[in-house]
Amino acid sequence: MIFAARYSHERLNGPAHFHYVAPSFWAWKGGEARLKNLAAFVDHILCILPNEEAICRLNGLAATFVGHPVVEDCLELNLGKGPEPCELKMEGNSEDFKNKYSVPSGATVISLLPGSRLQEVARMLPIFAKTVEQLKDSFPELITVIHVAPNRHVENYITGLIQKWPVPSILVPGGSSNLKYDAFSASRVALCTSGTVAVELQLARLPCVVAYRAHFLTEWFIRYKAKIPYISLPNILLDSPIIPEALLQACTPDTLTHLLMELICDEGLQEQQIVAAKKVVRLLYPSERMIKNLEQQDIRWTFHGYSPSMIAAATVLGFVKP
């Protein structure tokens, strides 16, 4: 209490405190209680998901939805093209990728994204390998594109594991957005570990299956504390299982093989994901209300469009402490 009182006094006279990215209060039972605690130390929170601003405000925390950072590269790529937010997408060059890596014209290409941390990659990639082993009999010219996070330990692990990989594979190093989206463009579908990459696949309009396994204690915590049925952000935003998910103990090679077979062979399922991706991108784009507020100000932007970083900067610059 003494600390809180002292901090409150200092906060009145000190600089404004901003918090970028709200805690995932919407995912956990009792999660909103964290917002009440945060309100004692933070003047304003910059939210990256559309549902967060209103709930933060209801819990006494000033907040602004600024848009999700994953659309930043997409806005820059589409600079000057003037597309509607729902039409924003990352278009890679499929032919360049296939020519560069000598991919046969009849091959079935699947992008694999096992994660960015060594622990999760070591847990997920062996499951992916067994899945690919099962798929290869149905797709004789199956090629996997493994996206490697820019992490030396991950790079070494994957380089070692693919020595016994069941089908031809292409390693795509992390750090190059152009190469990544070229690979997405050349792929039929993707299999990914849950994370931000699920949103990147929405930008690429690449249908996917989301997988997730964790340490048994983490899985126990998720099972008893999570209050939402989905783990991938697109499904959470749409409140619908548009993207197939294989989670926790259900994340097995048999399950993943079945889900991928369905997705590869059913163009209707692929189209459902592509249509839903447009809705997801629109939800992650800064709100029309926020954009109109900025347009009414005397701020002159140096380039077209309103990116999440621009709106976040404008929110900070325009903030006045009460």
Protein Blocks (a to p, Z undefined) as FASTA:
>chain_A
ZZmmmmmmmmmmmccdddehiafkklpghklmmmmmmmmmpfbdcdfbfklmmmmmmnop
acddebjfklmmmmmmmgonlpafklgccdddfklmmmmnopafkbccddddebjbfklm
mmmmmmmmmmmmmmmmmmmbaccddddddbfklmmmmmmmmmmgcbdcddddehiaklmm
mmmmmpmbdcddedjklmmmmmnopacdddddddfklmmmmmmmpcbfbfbfklmmnopa
fbacdehjllcfklmmmmmmmmmmmmklmmmmmmmmmmmmmmmpccfklmmmmmmpccdc
fbecjdfklmmmmmmmmpccZZ
